[in-house]
Amino acid sequence: MTIFIPTPLRSYVGGKNAVEIEAATVASALAQLTAAHPDLRRHLFNDEGKVRAFVNLYLNDEDVRYLPAKEETAVSATDTLSIIPSIAGGSPFMPCGER
C-alpha cells in the first residue's frame, strides 16, 4: 500500500512524499513504516504506543477513527493511507519540550 507523508515529517523518510509498505492492517502498516524509519515513531505515537491525538489517519478517503475495526482494519496493496496533522497552534509534530 502507499502511505502519504505530510510535509513536516518528510525529513524522517528521506524527503519522500509517499512510502510503499506491504501490510495486512492499518496498524501493521504503521508498525512497518516506523520500523523502517524509527525517528518517525515519536511523532506518530505517544508513550503508550497509541496514535497521537493530533495525527489523523485516512484509509483511502475514510477517517480511520470511524471505521468499525479502526487501526485493525484490513488493507490491500491498492489502498492508500494518508497521515494528516491536525491544524492548531504550534507544530504538532514536535514532542513536548522541543517547541
N, C-alpha and C positions, 0 to 999 in steps of 0.2 A: 504494500500500500504506500501511498505518498503522504508524508506528514509535512504540512506547510509551516514554516518557521517565521515568526514575526521579526521585523527588523531589529528590535532591541536584543534579540537572542541569537542572531545570525553569527556573531563573532564566536559563539561557542560551538558552532557546527561548520567551521571553516568558511564562513561567509555565504553559505548556501541558503537559498530561499525555500528549498524543499529537500527532504531526505527520504529515500526509499527504504522501507522496512518490510520484512516478512513476519507476520504475526497472526495469531488466531483471534485476539480480542483487543479492544482499545487499551486495556491495562498492560497487556503484554507488548503492544506496540510502544507504549511509553517506557516500559522497562527496557526494551531493546534500544530505544533511542538514547536513554540516559546511560545505558551500559557502554554504548559506542561513544558517547560524548558526556563523560562524567561531570564536567563543570556545569552542565545544564541542569543537573538534578536539583541543586539547591534553589534554582529559580522556578522550578515547576512544582516541587513537593515541599511540604512542611516537615518538621522534625518527626512527626508521627507517620510519615510516608504517604500522606494524603495529598491530593492535588490542591495547591494553594487556592484560597477563596477567590482571588482576583484573576485566576487563569481559567478562561472559558475554552472548552473543547467542543468542536463541531465535527461530527462524523457525517461526511458529505455536507448536507445543509441542516442537519438536526443537532440541536444542543444536547450533548451527552447527558447533562443533568436530568433531562426529561425523558430519556429513553428508559424503557422498563428495566433493562439489565444494567443501566448506567455504564460504568467502565468495564464491565464484564460482557458488554455487547460484542458479538462475533463480528469480525471484519473479513473482507476478501481482498484479493490483490488489486482490484479496481477501485477500492474505496479511497477516500481522502480524509485526512484528519487535519483540521486547522486549529492551531493554537492561537487564541485571540486574547490579548491582555485587556483587562477592564480599564476604562479610561477614568482616571482620578488624579488628584494632586500628587506630585512626586513621581518617582519612577517605580512602577510596580514590580520590576524585575531586579531590584536591588534589595538584598536582605537587610533587615534592620541594622542600623549602625553604619551603613555604607552610603547613606544619602547625603 
